[in-house]
Amino acid sequence: MFEQVKLDYAADGLEPYIDRLTVETHYGKHHAAYTKAFNDAVAAAGLEGKSTWEIFKGLADVVDPAVRKALRNNGGGYFNHNLYFENFSASPAKAPTGALAAAIDKTFGSLDALKAELKKTALGQFGSGWAWLNTDAAGNLSVTASANQDNPIMDADGLTPILALDVWEHAYYLNYKNLRASYIDAYFEVLDWAKVSAKYDAAVK
């Protein structure tokens, strides 16, 4: 059974950047609902024991279109939110280190340039969706966007998302209303680059 990532910070631990009510609603209700619906869809498809990656890569093999849609939407909601919430910290590292820092400088020129690219991508996502920082197995970085609850694992071969920026309105509307840009700036204030660096190191072969 798939489970929500356990938070290592309190619901108010990200304030003032992300408020308690948003965490309680986003994690405790939206993410919890995606997780339950994903487990239900996995059972309906007979895919117990498969990883999220295996399920995403095998979506085309699911015969029932309703079950396939449920796996895509709720599986994405489950996976995407796990990555989103687990990269936050109440006392975040403000910059990456090691191999990720070097890769960012090589690809984007600087951390500030990467943040600007992520912000541009997130602001440019029409309607609900996500902006991502991805790596391939060789350590090459890319910034992409996905609509709805899709993600780079579904969209492309060989990419591992290591940073997820949620731009669904439920991620920010309680506190920031329609000010998506202000929410994105706040997101970077609680993003723990040490956690992102660890994900990069784990993904690069």
C-alpha positions as CSV (number, residue, x, y, z in Angstrom):
1,M,0.0,0.0,0.0
2,F,1.3,3.5,-0.9
3,E,1.6,5.9,2.0
4,Q,2.0,9.7,2.2
5,V,5.5,10.9,3.0
6,K,5.8,11.7,6.7
7,L,6.5,15.3,7.3
8,D,9.6,16.2,9.4
9,Y,8.2,19.6,10.2
10,A,5.1,20.8,12.0
11,A,2.0,22.1,10.1
12,D,3.1,25.6,11.1
13,G,6.8,24.9,10.6
14,L,6.9,26.6,7.2
15,E,5.3,29.9,8.3
16,P,5.2,32.7,7.3
17,Y,5.9,31.4,3.8
18,I,3.4,28.5,3.7
19,D,0.8,28.8,6.4
20,R,-0.6,26.1,8.8
21,L,-4.0,26.0,7.2
22,T,-2.6,25.5,3.7
23,V,-0.4,22.6,4.9
24,E,-3.3,21.0,6.8
25,T,-5.6,21.3,3.8
26,H,-3.1,20.5,1.1
27,Y,-1.3,17.7,2.8
28,G,-4.0,16.5,5.1
29,K,-6.9,16.6,2.7
30,H,-5.8,16.9,-1.0
31,H,-2.8,14.6,-0.7
32,A,-4.5,12.1,1.5
33,A,-7.4,11.9,-1.0
34,Y,-5.0,11.3,-3.9
35,T,-3.2,8.6,-1.9
36,K,-6.4,6.7,-1.0
37,A,-7.8,6.9,-4.6
38,F,-4.5,5.7,-6.0
39,N,-4.4,2.7,-3.7
40,D,-8.0,1.9,-4.8
41,A,-7.1,2.2,-8.4
42,V,-4.0,0.0,-8.0
43,A,-6.2,-2.7,-6.4
44,A,-8.7,-2.4,-9.2
45,A,-6.0,-2.8,-11.8
46,G,-4.4,-5.7,-9.9
47,L,-1.1,-3.9,-9.7
48,E,-0.3,-4.4,-6.0
49,G,3.4,-4.8,-5.4
50,K,4.4,-2.6,-8.4
51,S,6.3,0.7,-7.8
52,T,4.9,4.0,-8.9
53,W,7.5,4.1,-11.7
54,E,6.4,0.7,-13.0
55,I,2.8,1.7,-12.8
56,F,3.4,5.0,-14.7
57,K,5.5,3.3,-17.4
58,G,2.8,0.6,-17.8
59,L,-0.3,2.8,-18.0
60,A,-0.8,2.0,-21.7
61,D,-1.2,-1.6,-20.8
62,V,-4.1,-1.0,-18.5
63,V,-7.1,-2.0,-20.5
64,D,-9.9,-0.3,-18.6
65,P,-9.8,3.4,-19.6
66,A,-11.5,4.5,-16.4
67,V,-8.9,2.6,-14.2
68,R,-6.1,3.9,-16.4
69,K,-7.3,7.5,-15.9
70,A,-7.6,6.9,-12.2
71,L,-4.1,5.6,-12.0
72,R,-2.7,8.5,-13.9
73,N,-4.5,11.2,-12.1
74,N,-4.3,9.9,-8.6
75,G,-1.0,8.2,-9.0
76,G,0.4,11.5,-10.2
77,G,-1.3,13.3,-7.3
78,Y,0.3,10.9,-4.8
79,F,3.8,10.9,-6.3
80,N,4.0,14.6,-7.1
81,H,2.8,15.7,-3.7
82,N,5.2,13.3,-1.9
83,L,8.1,14.9,-3.7
84,Y,6.7,18.4,-3.1
85,F,6.2,18.1,0.6
86,E,9.4,16.1,1.4
87,N,11.7,18.7,-0.1
88,F,10.5,21.4,2.4
89,S,12.1,22.1,5.8
90,A,11.6,24.4,8.7
91,S,15.3,25.2,8.6
92,P,16.2,24.6,4.9
93,A,19.7,24.7,3.3
94,K,19.5,27.7,1.1
95,A,21.8,26.4,-1.6
96,P,22.7,23.0,-3.1
97,T,26.1,21.5,-2.6
98,G,28.4,19.0,-4.3
99,A,27.5,17.5,-7.6
100,L,24.1,19.3,-7.9
101,A,25.7,22.7,-7.3
102,A,28.2,22.0,-10.0
103,A,25.5,20.7,-12.4
104,I,23.3,23.8,-11.8
105,D,26.3,26.1,-12.5
106,K,27.1,24.2,-15.7
107,T,23.5,24.1,-17.1
108,F,22.0,27.4,-15.9
109,G,25.0,29.5,-14.9
110,S,23.9,30.0,-11.3
111,L,21.3,29.0,-8.7
112,D,19.6,32.4,-9.2
113,A,19.3,31.6,-12.9
114,L,17.8,28.2,-12.2
115,K,15.3,29.8,-9.8
116,A,14.3,32.3,-12.5
117,E,13.8,29.5,-15.0
118,L,11.7,27.5,-12.6
119,K,9.6,30.6,-11.8
120,K,9.2,31.4,-15.4
121,T,8.1,27.9,-16.2
122,A,5.7,27.8,-13.2
123,L,4.1,31.1,-14.1
124,G,3.8,30.0,-17.7
125,Q,1.8,26.9,-16.8
126,F,-1.7,27.7,-17.8
127,G,-4.2,26.5,-15.2
128,S,-3.3,23.6,-12.9
129,G,0.0,21.8,-13.1
130,W,3.6,21.6,-12.0
131,A,7.1,22.9,-12.8
132,W,10.0,20.4,-12.3
133,L,13.7,20.2,-12.0
134,N,14.8,16.8,-13.5
135,T,18.0,14.9,-14.1
136,D,18.8,12.0,-16.4
137,A,21.1,9.1,-15.3
138,A,24.1,11.0,-16.6
139,G,23.4,14.0,-14.4
140,N,22.1,16.3,-17.1
141,L,19.5,18.8,-15.6
142,S,16.3,20.1,-17.2
143,V,13.4,22.2,-16.3
144,T,10.0,21.1,-17.6
145,A,6.3,21.6,-16.9
146,S,3.4,19.2,-16.7
147,A,-0.4,19.8,-16.7
148,N,-2.8,18.5,-14.0
149,Q,-1.2,15.7,-12.1
150,D,1.1,14.5,-14.8
151,N,4.9,14.3,-14.2
152,P,8.1,13.8,-16.1
153,I,8.1,10.0,-15.5
154,M,4.9,9.8,-17.5
155,D,5.9,12.5,-20.1
156,A,9.4,11.4,-21.1
157,D,11.9,8.5,-20.9
158,G,14.9,8.6,-18.7
159,L,14.0,11.6,-16.5
160,T,13.9,11.6,-12.7
161,P,12.2,14.6,-11.1
162,I,14.1,15.9,-8.1
163,L,12.1,19.1,-7.4
164,A,8.4,19.6,-7.7
165,L,6.8,23.1,-7.7
166,D,3.0,22.8,-7.4
167,V,1.0,25.5,-9.1
168,W,-2.5,24.2,-8.5
169,E,-4.4,26.9,-6.9
170,H,-5.0,24.8,-3.8
171,A,-1.3,25.0,-3.1
172,Y,-1.4,28.7,-2.5
173,Y,-4.8,30.3,-2.8
174,L,-5.7,30.4,0.9
175,N,-2.7,32.7,1.7
176,Y,-1.6,34.2,-1.6
177,K,-5.0,34.3,-3.5
178,N,-4.2,34.9,-7.2
179,L,-0.6,36.0,-6.6
180,R,1.1,32.9,-7.9
181,A,4.5,34.8,-8.3
182,S,4.5,35.7,-4.6
183,Y,3.8,32.0,-3.7
184,I,6.7,30.9,-5.9
185,D,9.1,33.3,-4.2
186,A,7.8,31.9,-0.8
187,Y,8.3,28.3,-2.0
188,F,12.0,28.9,-2.5
189,E,12.3,30.2,1.1
190,V,11.3,26.8,2.6
191,L,12.8,24.5,-0.1
192,D,15.7,22.5,1.4
193,W,18.4,22.2,-1.2
194,A,20.2,19.6,0.9
195,K,17.2,17.3,0.2
196,V,17.2,18.1,-3.5
197,S,21.0,17.5,-3.6
198,A,20.5,14.1,-2.1
199,K,17.8,13.2,-4.6
200,Y,20.2,14.2,-7.4
201,D,23.0,12.1,-6.0
202,A,20.6,9.1,-5.8
203,A,19.4,9.5,-9.3
204,V,22.7,9.8,-11.1
205,K,24.4,6.6,-12.0
